[in-house]
């Protein structure tokens, strides 16, 4: 088994004042904080702005492309089972420096807009619903999914992204489904090791922060993770209940009190157009208006000035990877561009 590279997010519930950011210096691989290992002051606040669901639809794709090209977001993750993923792959080949991960997708969560597994699952597969699509909800997957089916499908999704020329920097779970049970979490963590990619995982849910529910439901269920590099302090996102008129204000309330550390802000981008409204017609949360709100927020001069005034340092997962411990060869792990690993190939043969 090859050495495993993993990244875990840990929730921070205490709230501190704003930090003073010093200019970047020479990275210190032996620094006690991630910021120092990246060449920043220990009291820096480092932020990844991450767009989920790249490949879900054309509306989502063009919004994320524009956001990445303008650095309104610094990273995104792709959904390889989705019909519009080929558009993403074509764009990624023309933008090889884009910071992209795989958004591991085990459920097809829109009622009238569905997608199939990437791998050739058998008719009795635990990852197929009665109509042959991936299950509708996270709960459906958590109850029925079997380990061999999960291993085959998750490896197939990563392999598809690599095969189409995407340079991968990380893995993360769509809707947290991949970490909804202890067994699934183990497979998820192992997948990162197979491809030498960091995986997004937090030890605790953030829960209530500034009177708003925020956070990603990713759990490790007591897995033995001691000694692993912990690079992210918290993963945050807006949750239902925020009116459009308070959208930017809600994000600022979440971000402003953060203490020094390394954070990922998750956004869902898209246009409130006919395509997006049709795909998400009975899902107001994370639907067409929600994605337009997020897109308007990340590209707004007000939000960009807020980030500058707060002293946040924007980085990508590729940047963050430089804070990982050196590999035995003495090299820092880089984004993956090749084919599947040997251990991956063995898993697919199950």
NORGI-V322012 format. One line per field, one symbol per residue. phi: phi as a letter, one per 30 degrees, with the letter a starting at -180 (. if undefined). burial: + if it has 9 or more other ideal C-beta (glycine too) atoms within 8 Angstrom, else -. Layout:
BEGIN
phi = ???
burial = ???
END
This chain:
BEGIN
phi = .deccbbbccdccdbcddccccddbdecdcddcdeddcjcddcdccbccccdidjdadedddddeddddchdbcaabccddddcdeddddddddbddddbccceccbcccdcbbbcddddddecddccddcjcdedbddededcdceedddddddddddddddcjddccabbcdiiddcdbedddddddddedechcdcdacdbddicbhibdbkcdbbchiedcdiddcccdacbadbejcdedcddeddddddededelbbbccbbclcdcddddddcecbddicddeddedddddcdeddddeddddidcdbcddddddddeddedjcdecddbcddddddddddde
burial = -+-+++++++++------+-+-----+---+--++++++++++++++++++++++++-++++++++++---+++++++++++-++-+++-+++-+--+++++++++++-+--+++++++-+---+-+++---++++-+-+++--+---++++++++++++++-+-+++++++++-++++++--++++++++++++++++++++--+--+--+++++++++--+-+---+-++-+++++---+----++-++++++-++++++++++++++++--+++++++-+---++++++++++++++--++-++--+++++++++-+++++-++-----+-++---++-+++-++--
END
